[in-house]
Amino acid sequence: MAMTSYEVVRRAIEFDGPDRLPVRFDQLGVTDVRSVAWRQIGTGDPAERRTLDEWGCTWERTEVANMGQVKAHPLQDWDALPSFPWPDPDDPALYEEMELYFDGAEDLYCVTGIFMLLFERLHALRGFENTLMDLCTEPGRLAILADRIVDYDLAIIRNIHARHGNRIHGFSFTDDWGTERDTFVSPAVWDEFFKPRYKRIFDRCRELGWHVWMHSCGKVNGIIESLIEIGLDVINLQQPRALGIEEVGERFRGRLCFESLCDIQHTLPFASGEAIREEARLLLERWAAPEGGFILSDYGDGGAIGVDWDKKEFMLKAFQEADPWRPPAAP
């Protein structure tokens, strides 16, 4: 009997022998994963040129459809901190209608999450340059702000678990940490300031029986070891060529599960079909282990990277053809 979607994903994450490649392609209707959302504003309505999130950060967009950028930071001046109106994680309205996401998800792996968990929330509130400078000039104040953000995240996790318990299997978050060349801060600074704070969140998720999933753009090789040490289960990497497919495979294969796809900057938008097939094969060969360790994931906003439905379907098929775990067809 074939495994359920939940079992396929769980086994891939835990290196317990899935019977096929797990897939997360929501827009194509091919997915083993259901996202269970709470009422986080996130970036707001993408149809509007300017929106305000629950932290008071102002998002602005150009005429080209996109998620936008934070252009007004409510804590850009530290003098605003004493009177800052902190969002309330215990507001019951945040969790209304979450139940609907479980409809039809009985056999799926269900994951909830927080957009902009810690580092991204810090620089959305303070400004990117200010945040990096604060690590050197105002570490005490920045620590107060970071700890308040972590407390908020833990309260969100507590409230979701109180309502939905073991129906949630994983916790997913976003924090972009890299440029094309390296992390924004040194691994030593990351370990000193950020590692213990992420660990608080990871520890709580694991106490609840949830796997921890992280998305991060850029070349984040320098912090992956630390993330593994504090309990990260799944890392979503959408620029495998920036990280180095061979390097990442040599260092981390079999030690955490990769959620990935063909490179969204170089391969998927511009390469030939044969190059897409080759990269799919290479990723599964170098990043997947015999017992698991890979989930194929879509990049949701295909228009933003110039990728149409046909190319997404082609990539999906290429990965499925290279699936290292599916039993060979009977003759």
MIGU-907785 format. One record per residue (C-alpha): residue in three letters; chain; x, y, z negated. Coordinates in steps of 0.25 Angstrom, whole numbers, plus 2048, in hexadecimal, padded with zeros to 3 digits. Layout:
<node res="ALA" chain="A" u="X" v="Y" w="Z"/>
...
END
This chain:
<node res="MET" chain="A" u="800" v="800" w="800"/>
<node res="ALA" chain="A" u="805" v="80E" w="804"/>
<node res="MET" chain="A" u="809" v="817" w="7F8"/>
<node res="THR" chain="A" u="800" v="823" w="7F5"/>
<node res="SER" chain="A" u="805" v="831" w="7F8"/>
<node res="TYR" chain="A" u="807" v="833" w="7EA"/>
<node res="GLU" chain="A" u="810" v="827" w="7E8"/>
<node res="VAL" chain="A" u="818" v="82A" w="7F5"/>
<node res="VAL" chain="A" u="81B" v="838" w="7F0"/>
<node res="ARG" chain="A" u="81E" v="833" w="7E2"/>
<node res="ARG" chain="A" u="827" v="828" w="7E7"/>
<node res="ALA" chain="A" u="82F" v="831" w="7F0"/>
<node res="ILE" chain="A" u="831" v="83B" w="7E4"/>
<node res="GLU" chain="A" u="835" v="830" w="7DA"/>
<node res="PHE" chain="A" u="83D" v="828" w="7E4"/>
<node res="ASP" chain="A" u="834" v="81C" w="7E2"/>
<node res="GLY" chain="A" u="832" v="817" w="7F1"/>
<node res="PRO" chain="A" u="827" v="81E" w="7F9"/>
<node res="ASP" chain="A" u="821" v="816" w="804"/>
<node res="ARG" chain="A" u="822" v="822" w="80E"/>
<node res="LEU" chain="A" u="826" v="831" w="80F"/>
<node res="PRO" chain="A" u="81E" v="83A" w="806"/>
<node res="VAL" chain="A" u="818" v="846" w="80E"/>
<node res="ARG" chain="A" u="813" v="853" w="80A"/>
<node res="PHE" chain="A" u="80D" v="85A" w="817"/>
<node res="ASP" chain="A" u="800" v="860" w="812"/>
<node res="GLN" chain="A" u="7FD" v="869" w="81E"/>
<node res="LEU" chain="A" u="7FE" v="85C" w="827"/>
<node res="GLY" chain="A" u="7F5" v="855" w="81D"/>
<node res="VAL" chain="A" u="800" v="84A" w="81B"/>
<node res="THR" chain="A" u="804" v="84B" w="80C"/>
<node res="ASP" chain="A" u="807" v="842" w="800"/>
<node res="VAL" chain="A" u="807" v="84E" w="7F7"/>
<node res="ARG" chain="A" u="7FB" v="857" w="7F2"/>
<node res="SER" chain="A" u="7FE" v="865" w="7ED"/>
<node res="VAL" chain="A" u="7F6" v="869" w="7E1"/>
<node res="ALA" chain="A" u="7F6" v="878" w="7E0"/>
<node res="TRP" chain="A" u="7F2" v="881" w="7D5"/>
<node res="ARG" chain="A" u="7EE" v="890" w="7D7"/>
<node res="GLN" chain="A" u="7FC" v="896" w="7D9"/>
<node res="ILE" chain="A" u="7FB" v="8A2" w="7E2"/>
<node res="GLY" chain="A" u="809" v="89F" w="7E8"/>
<node res="THR" chain="A" u="80B" v="8A8" w="7F3"/>
<node res="GLY" chain="A" u="7FD" v="8AC" w="7F4"/>
<node res="ASP" chain="A" u="7F4" v="8AC" w="801"/>
<node res="PRO" chain="A" u="7FE" v="8AC" w="80D"/>
<node res="ALA" chain="A" u="7F4" v="8B3" w="815"/>
<node res="GLU" chain="A" u="7F6" v="8C0" w="80D"/>
<node res="ARG" chain="A" u="802" v="8C9" w="80F"/>
<node res="ARG" chain="A" u="803" v="8CB" w="7FF"/>
<node res="THR" chain="A" u="7FF" v="8C2" w="7F4"/>
<node res="LEU" chain="A" u="802" v="8C2" w="7E5"/>
<node res="ASP" chain="A" u="805" v="8B5" w="7DD"/>
<node res="GLU" chain="A" u="801" v="8B2" w="7CF"/>
<node res="TRP" chain="A" u="80F" v="8B7" w="7CA"/>
<node res="GLY" chain="A" u="80D" v="8C5" w="7D0"/>
<node res="CYS" chain="A" u="816" v="8C2" w="7DC"/>
<node res="THR" chain="A" u="813" v="8C9" w="7E9"/>
<node res="TRP" chain="A" u="814" v="8C1" w="7F5"/>
<node res="GLU" chain="A" u="815" v="8C7" w="803"/>
<node res="ARG" chain="A" u="814" v="8C1" w="811"/>
<node res="THR" chain="A" u="817" v="8C6" w="81F"/>
<node res="GLU" chain="A" u="80E" v="8C5" w="82B"/>
<node res="VAL" chain="A" u="814" v="8B7" w="82E"/>
<node res="ALA" chain="A" u="80C" v="8AC" w="825"/>
<node res="ASN" chain="A" u="815" v="8A9" w="81A"/>
<node res="MET" chain="A" u="815" v="8A6" w="80B"/>
<node res="GLY" chain="A" u="81B" v="8B4" w="808"/>
<node res="GLN" chain="A" u="825" v="8B9" w="7FE"/>
<node res="VAL" chain="A" u="825" v="8C0" w="7F0"/>
<node res="LYS" chain="A" u="827" v="8CE" w="7F3"/>
<node res="ALA" chain="A" u="823" v="8D4" w="7E5"/>
<node res="HIS" chain="A" u="829" v="8CE" w="7D9"/>
<node res="PRO" chain="A" u="821" v="8D1" w="7CC"/>
<node res="LEU" chain="A" u="82D" v="8D0" w="7C3"/>
<node res="GLN" chain="A" u="837" v="8D6" w="7CC"/>
<node res="ASP" chain="A" u="839" v="8E0" w="7C0"/>
<node res="TRP" chain="A" u="83C" v="8D9" w="7B3"/>
<node res="ASP" chain="A" u="834" v="8E4" w="7AC"/>
<node res="ALA" chain="A" u="827" v="8DE" w="7B1"/>
<node res="LEU" chain="A" u="82A" v="8D1" w="7AA"/>
<node res="PRO" chain="A" u="824" v="8D4" w="79C"/>
<node res="SER" chain="A" u="816" v="8D8" w="7A2"/>
<node res="PHE" chain="A" u="816" v="8CD" w="7AD"/>
<node res="PRO" chain="A" u="809" v="8C6" w="7AF"/>
<node res="TRP" chain="A" u="80D" v="8B8" w="7AE"/>
<node res="PRO" chain="A" u="803" v="8AE" w="7B6"/>
<node res="ASP" chain="A" u="7FB" v="8A5" w="7AD"/>
<node res="PRO" chain="A" u="7FE" v="896" w="7B0"/>
<node res="ASP" chain="A" u="7F2" v="892" w="7A7"/>
<node res="ASP" chain="A" u="7E8" v="899" w="7B0"/>
<node res="PRO" chain="A" u="7DD" v="88E" w="7B3"/>
<node res="ALA" chain="A" u="7DB" v="895" w="7C0"/>
<node res="LEU" chain="A" u="7E8" v="891" w="7C5"/>
<node res="TYR" chain="A" u="7E4" v="882" w="7C5"/>
<node res="GLU" chain="A" u="7D6" v="883" w="7CA"/>
<node res="GLU" chain="A" u="7D3" v="879" w="7D6"/>
<node res="MET" chain="A" u="7E0" v="871" w="7D5"/>
<node res="GLU" chain="A" u="7D8" v="865" w="7D3"/>
<node res="LEU" chain="A" u="7D4" v="866" w="7E2"/>
<node res="TYR" chain="A" u="7E2" v="863" w="7E7"/>
<node res="PHE" chain="A" u="7E0" v="855" w="7E1"/>
<node res="ASP" chain="A" u="7D5" v="852" w="7EB"/>
<node res="GLY" chain="A" u="7D9" v="847" w="7F4"/>
<node res="ALA" chain="A" u="7E7" v="846" w="7ED"/>
<node res="GLU" chain="A" u="7E5" v="839" w="7E6"/>
<node res="ASP" chain="A" u="7F1" v="832" w="7ED"/>
<node res="LEU" chain="A" u="7F9" v="83E" w="7EF"/>
<node res="TYR" chain="A" u="805" v="844" w="7E7"/>
<node res="CYS" chain="A" u="800" v="851" w="7E1"/>
<node res="VAL" chain="A" u="80A" v="85C" w="7DE"/>
<node res="THR" chain="A" u="807" v="86A" w="7D8"/>
<node res="GLY" chain="A" u="811" v="875" w="7D7"/>
<node res="ILE" chain="A" u="815" v="884" w="7D5"/>
<node res="PHE" chain="A" u="819" v="88D" w="7E0"/>
<node res="MET" chain="A" u="826" v="895" w="7DC"/>
<node res="LEU" chain="A" u="829" v="88E" w="7CF"/>
<node res="LEU" chain="A" u="835" v="895" w="7C9"/>
<node res="PHE" chain="A" u="840" v="89C" w="7D1"/>
<node res="GLU" chain="A" u="836" v="8A1" w="7DC"/>
<node res="ARG" chain="A" u="82D" v="8A6" w="7D1"/>
<node res="LEU" chain="A" u="838" v="8AD" w="7CB"/>
<node res="HIS" chain="A" u="83C" v="8B4" w="7D7"/>
<node res="ALA" chain="A" u="82E" v="8B7" w="7DB"/>
<node res="LEU" chain="A" u="82C" v="8BE" w="7CE"/>
<node res="ARG" chain="A" u="83A" v="8C5" w="7CD"/>
<node res="GLY" chain="A" u="83F" v="8C6" w="7DC"/>
<node res="PHE" chain="A" u="849" v="8BD" w="7E2"/>
<node res="GLU" chain="A" u="855" v="8C5" w="7E0"/>
<node res="ASN" chain="A" u="851" v="8C9" w="7D2"/>
<node res="THR" chain="A" u="850" v="8BB" w="7CE"/>
<node res="LEU" chain="A" u="85E" v="8B7" w="7D3"/>
<node res="MET" chain="A" u="864" v="8C3" w="7CC"/>
<node res="ASP" chain="A" u="85C" v="8C0" w="7BF"/>
<node res="LEU" chain="A" u="863" v="8B3" w="7BE"/>
<node res="CYS" chain="A" u="870" v="8BB" w="7BC"/>
<node res="THR" chain="A" u="86B" v="8C8" w="7B6"/>
<node res="GLU" chain="A" u="85E" v="8C4" w="7AF"/>
<node res="PRO" chain="A" u="85E" v="8B5" w="7AC"/>
<node res="GLY" chain="A" u="857" v="8B7" w="79E"/>
<node res="ARG" chain="A" u="84B" v="8BF" w="7A4"/>
<node res="LEU" chain="A" u="84B" v="8B5" w="7B0"/>
<node res="ALA" chain="A" u="84A" v="8AA" w="7A7"/>
<node res="ILE" chain="A" u="83E" v="8AF" w="7A0"/>
<node res="LEU" chain="A" u="837" v="8B1" w="7AD"/>
<node res="ALA" chain="A" u="83B" v="8A3" w="7B2"/>
<node res="ASP" chain="A" u="837" v="89C" w="7A5"/>
<node res="ARG" chain="A" u="829" v="8A3" w="7A6"/>
<node res="ILE" chain="A" u="828" v="89E" w="7B4"/>
<node res="VAL" chain="A" u="82B" v="890" w="7AF"/>
<node res="ASP" chain="A" u="821" v="891" w="7A4"/>
<node res="TYR" chain="A" u="816" v="895" w="7AE"/>
<node res="ASP" chain="A" u="81A" v="889" w="7B7"/>
<node res="LEU" chain="A" u="81A" v="87F" w="7AC"/>
<node res="ALA" chain="A" u="80C" v="885" w="7A8"/>
<node res="ILE" chain="A" u="807" v="882" w="7B6"/>
<node res="ILE" chain="A" u="80C" v="874" w="7B6"/>
<node res="ARG" chain="A" u="806" v="872" w="7A8"/>
<node res="ASN" chain="A" u="7F8" v="877" w="7AD"/>
<node res="ILE" chain="A" u="7F8" v="86F" w="7BA"/>
<node res="HIS" chain="A" u="7FC" v="862" w="7B2"/>
<node res="ALA" chain="A" u="7F1" v="865" w="7A8"/>
<node res="ARG" chain="A" u="7E7" v="865" w="7B3"/>
<node res="HIS" chain="A" u="7EC" v="85A" w="7BC"/>
<node res="GLY" chain="A" u="7F6" v="852" w="7B5"/>
<node res="ASN" chain="A" u="7FB" v="846" w="7BC"/>
<node res="ARG" chain="A" u="7F4" v="849" w="7C9"/>
<node res="ILE" chain="A" u="800" v="852" w="7CC"/>
<node res="HIS" chain="A" u="80C" v="84B" w="7D0"/>
<node res="GLY" chain="A" u="816" v="856" w="7D3"/>
<node res="PHE" chain="A" u="819" v="864" w="7D1"/>
<node res="SER" chain="A" u="81F" v="86C" w="7DC"/>
<node res="PHE" chain="A" u="825" v="87A" w="7DC"/>
<node res="THR" chain="A" u="82C" v="884" w="7E5"/>
<node res="ASP" chain="A" u="839" v="88C" w="7E2"/>
<node res="ASP" chain="A" u="842" v="88F" w="7EE"/>
<node res="TRP" chain="A" u="851" v="88F" w="7E9"/>
<node res="GLY" chain="A" u="859" v="88F" w="7F6"/>
<node res="THR" chain="A" u="85F" v="898" w="801"/>
<node res="GLU" chain="A" u="863" v="891" w="80E"/>
<node res="ARG" chain="A" u="871" v="88F" w="807"/>
<node res="ASP" chain="A" u="86F" v="88D" w="7F8"/>
<node res="THR" chain="A" u="867" v="88F" w="7EC"/>
<node res="PHE" chain="A" u="864" v="89E" w="7E8"/>
<node res="VAL" chain="A" u="86B" v="89C" w="7DB"/>
<node res="SER" chain="A" u="877" v="893" w="7D7"/>
<node res="PRO" chain="A" u="874" v="885" w="7D2"/>
<node res="ALA" chain="A" u="87A" v="889" w="7C4"/>
<node res="VAL" chain="A" u="870" v="895" w="7C3"/>
<node res="TRP" chain="A" u="865" v="88C" w="7C7"/>
<node res="ASP" chain="A" u="868" v="882" w="7BD"/>
<node res="GLU" chain="A" u="86A" v="88C" w="7B2"/>
<node res="PHE" chain="A" u="85D" v="894" w="7B4"/>
<node res="PHE" chain="A" u="853" v="88C" w="7BC"/>
<node res="LYS" chain="A" u="856" v="87D" w="7BA"/>
<node res="PRO" chain="A" u="851" v="87D" w="7AB"/>
<node res="ARG" chain="A" u="845" v="885" w="7AF"/>
<node res="TYR" chain="A" u="841" v="87B" w="7BB"/>
<node res="LYS" chain="A" u="844" v="870" w="7B1"/>
<node res="ARG" chain="A" u="839" v="874" w="7A8"/>
<node res="ILE" chain="A" u="82F" v="874" w="7B3"/>
<node res="PHE" chain="A" u="834" v="867" w="7B9"/>
<node res="ASP" chain="A" u="834" v="860" w="7AB"/>
<node res="ARG" chain="A" u="826" v="864" w="7A9"/>
<node res="CYS" chain="A" u="822" v="85E" w="7B6"/>
<node res="ARG" chain="A" u="829" v="851" w="7B4"/>
<node res="GLU" chain="A" u="823" v="850" w="7A6"/>
<node res="LEU" chain="A" u="815" v="851" w="7AD"/>
<node res="GLY" chain="A" u="819" v="846" w="7B7"/>
<node res="TRP" chain="A" u="81A" v="84F" w="7C3"/>
<node res="HIS" chain="A" u="825" v="84F" w="7CD"/>
<node res="VAL" chain="A" u="82C" v="85C" w="7D0"/>
<node res="TRP" chain="A" u="82D" v="862" w="7DE"/>
<node res="MET" chain="A" u="835" v="86E" w="7E2"/>
<node res="HIS" chain="A" u="835" v="876" w="7EF"/>
<node res="SER" chain="A" u="841" v="87F" w="7F2"/>
<node res="CYS" chain="A" u="846" v="885" w="7FE"/>
<node res="GLY" chain="A" u="855" v="887" w="802"/>
<node res="LYS" chain="A" u="862" v="880" w="7FF"/>
<node res="VAL" chain="A" u="85F" v="87C" w="7F1"/>
<node res="ASN" chain="A" u="869" v="870" w="7F0"/>
<node res="GLY" chain="A" u="870" v="877" w="7E4"/>
<node res="ILE" chain="A" u="864" v="875" w="7DB"/>
<node res="ILE" chain="A" u="85F" v="868" w="7DF"/>
<node res="GLU" chain="A" u="868" v="860" w="7D5"/>
<node res="SER" chain="A" u="862" v="869" w="7CA"/>
<node res="LEU" chain="A" u="854" v="867" w="7CE"/>
<node res="ILE" chain="A" u="856" v="858" w="7CE"/>
<node res="GLU" chain="A" u="85C" v="858" w="7C0"/>
<node res="ILE" chain="A" u="850" v="85F" w="7BB"/>
<node res="GLY" chain="A" u="846" v="856" w="7C1"/>
<node res="LEU" chain="A" u="842" v="85B" w="7CF"/>
<node res="ASP" chain="A" u="83B" v="850" w="7D7"/>
<node res="VAL" chain="A" u="838" v="856" w="7E5"/>
<node res="ILE" chain="A" u="83F" v="861" w="7EC"/>
<node res="ASN" chain="A" u="838" v="867" w="7F8"/>
<node res="LEU" chain="A" u="843" v="86C" w="802"/>
<node res="GLN" chain="A" u="83F" v="872" w="80F"/>
<node res="GLN" chain="A" u="84C" v="875" w="815"/>
<node res="PRO" chain="A" u="854" v="868" w="814"/>
<node res="ARG" chain="A" u="85F" v="86D" w="81E"/>
<node res="ALA" chain="A" u="862" v="87A" w="815"/>
<node res="LEU" chain="A" u="865" v="870" w="80A"/>
<node res="GLY" chain="A" u="86C" v="866" w="812"/>
<node res="ILE" chain="A" u="865" v="859" w="815"/>
<node res="GLU" chain="A" u="871" v="850" w="813"/>
<node res="GLU" chain="A" u="876" v="858" w="806"/>
<node res="VAL" chain="A" u="869" v="857" w="7FF"/>
<node res="GLY" chain="A" u="867" v="849" w="803"/>
<node res="GLU" chain="A" u="875" v="845" w="7FD"/>
<node res="ARG" chain="A" u="873" v="84D" w="7F0"/>
<node res="PHE" chain="A" u="864" v="84A" w="7ED"/>
<node res="ARG" chain="A" u="85E" v="83F" w="7F5"/>
<node res="GLY" chain="A" u="857" v="835" w="7EB"/>
<node res="ARG" chain="A" u="858" v="83F" w="7DF"/>
<node res="LEU" chain="A" u="84B" v="847" w="7E2"/>
<node res="CYS" chain="A" u="840" v="847" w="7ED"/>
<node res="PHE" chain="A" u="841" v="851" w="7F9"/>
<node res="GLU" chain="A" u="835" v="857" w="7FF"/>
<node res="SER" chain="A" u="839" v="85C" w="80C"/>
<node res="LEU" chain="A" u="838" v="85D" w="81B"/>
<node res="CYS" chain="A" u="840" v="861" w="827"/>
<node res="ASP" chain="A" u="847" v="86E" w="825"/>
<node res="ILE" chain="A" u="83C" v="87A" w="826"/>
<node res="GLN" chain="A" u="847" v="884" w="82B"/>
<node res="HIS" chain="A" u="84F" v="87C" w="835"/>
<node res="THR" chain="A" u="849" v="86F" w="839"/>
<node res="LEU" chain="A" u="83A" v="86F" w="839"/>
<node res="PRO" chain="A" u="837" v="87D" w="840"/>
<node res="PHE" chain="A" u="842" v="87C" w="84A"/>
<node res="ALA" chain="A" u="847" v="86E" w="84C"/>
<node res="SER" chain="A" u="843" v="863" w="857"/>
<node res="GLY" chain="A" u="83B" v="857" w="853"/>
<node res="GLU" chain="A" u="847" v="84E" w="854"/>
<node res="ALA" chain="A" u="84E" v="857" w="84A"/>
<node res="ILE" chain="A" u="842" v="857" w="840"/>
<node res="ARG" chain="A" u="842" v="848" w="841"/>
<node res="GLU" chain="A" u="851" v="847" w="83E"/>
<node res="GLU" chain="A" u="84F" v="850" w="832"/>
<node res="ALA" chain="A" u="844" v="849" w="82D"/>
<node res="ARG" chain="A" u="84C" v="83C" w="82E"/>
<node res="LEU" chain="A" u="858" v="843" w="827"/>
<node res="LEU" chain="A" u="850" v="848" w="81C"/>
<node res="LEU" chain="A" u="84A" v="83B" w="818"/>
<node res="GLU" chain="A" u="858" v="834" w="81A"/>
<node res="ARG" chain="A" u="85F" v="83E" w="811"/>
<node res="TRP" chain="A" u="855" v="842" w="807"/>
<node res="ALA" chain="A" u="84C" v="836" w="805"/>
<node res="ALA" chain="A" u="851" v="82B" w="7FD"/>
<node res="PRO" chain="A" u="84D" v="81C" w="7FF"/>
<node res="GLU" chain="A" u="843" v="81D" w="7F2"/>
<node res="GLY" chain="A" u="83D" v="82B" w="7F6"/>
<node res="GLY" chain="A" u="841" v="839" w="7F5"/>
<node res="PHE" chain="A" u="83A" v="841" w="800"/>
<node res="ILE" chain="A" u="82D" v="847" w="803"/>
<node res="LEU" chain="A" u="82A" v="84D" w="811"/>
<node res="SER" chain="A" u="824" v="85B" w="80F"/>
<node res="ASP" chain="A" u="81E" v="865" w="818"/>
<node res="TYR" chain="A" u="821" v="874" w="819"/>
<node res="GLY" chain="A" u="813" v="87A" w="817"/>
<node res="ASP" chain="A" u="815" v="887" w="81F"/>
<node res="GLY" chain="A" u="819" v="882" w="82D"/>
<node res="GLY" chain="A" u="816" v="88F" w="834"/>
<node res="ALA" chain="A" u="820" v="896" w="82B"/>
<node res="ILE" chain="A" u="82B" v="88D" w="830"/>
<node res="GLY" chain="A" u="826" v="88C" w="83E"/>
<node res="VAL" chain="A" u="822" v="87D" w="83D"/>
<node res="ASP" chain="A" u="814" v="878" w="843"/>
<node res="TRP" chain="A" u="80C" v="86C" w="83F"/>
<node res="ASP" chain="A" u="811" v="864" w="84A"/>
<node res="LYS" chain="A" u="820" v="865" w="845"/>
<node res="LYS" chain="A" u="81B" v="862" w="837"/>
<node res="GLU" chain="A" u="814" v="856" w="83C"/>
<node res="PHE" chain="A" u="821" v="852" w="844"/>
<node res="MET" chain="A" u="829" v="853" w="837"/>
<node res="LEU" chain="A" u="820" v="84B" w="82F"/>
<node res="LYS" chain="A" u="820" v="840" w="839"/>
<node res="ALA" chain="A" u="82F" v="841" w="83A"/>
<node res="PHE" chain="A" u="831" v="83F" w="82B"/>
<node res="GLN" chain="A" u="826" v="834" w="82B"/>
<node res="GLU" chain="A" u="82E" v="82C" w="836"/>
<node res="ALA" chain="A" u="83B" v="82D" w="82D"/>
<node res="ASP" chain="A" u="834" v="829" w="820"/>
<node res="PRO" chain="A" u="83E" v="821" w="819"/>
<node res="TRP" chain="A" u="833" v="81A" w="810"/>
<node res="ARG" chain="A" u="828" v="816" w="819"/>
<node res="PRO" chain="A" u="828" v="807" w="81B"/>
<node res="PRO" chain="A" u="82B" v="803" w="82A"/>
<node res="ALA" chain="A" u="81F" v="801" w="832"/>
<node res="ALA" chain="A" u="81C" v="7F2" w="834"/>
<node res="PRO" chain="A" u="81F" v="7ED" w="842"/>
END
